Amino acid sequence: MDNTQLEQQLKQLIIRECDKEDDIDWQSIDNNEPLFGQNSRIQMDSLDALQVSLALQQHHGVRIEGAKEGRQVLTTIANIAAFIRQHA
């Protein structure tokens, strides 16, 4: 899978897992756009992070260990893709 395909899959996964399909078009998400916080259009919360972490484990075979690592990895699409490439 090339970089573009991975990032597209991640955008779709996040929109689906965070139940934002009616609010945000996955194609409009930038790879470096924040996923959490006031400046984020997606505005993930801790429950979203858990759901996304479980989906990443299921679909990509990577495991995010704990909240600290989750806060580091789940910041942007680019960070998640880099984590998957590093641990897959």
Secondary structure as UniProt FT lines:
FT   HELIX           3..17
FT   TURN            18..19
FT   TURN            21..23
FT   HELIX           26..28
FT   TURN            31..32
FT   TURN            38..39
FT   HELIX           46..60
FT   HELIX           66..73
FT   TURN            74..75
FT   HELIX           77..87
//
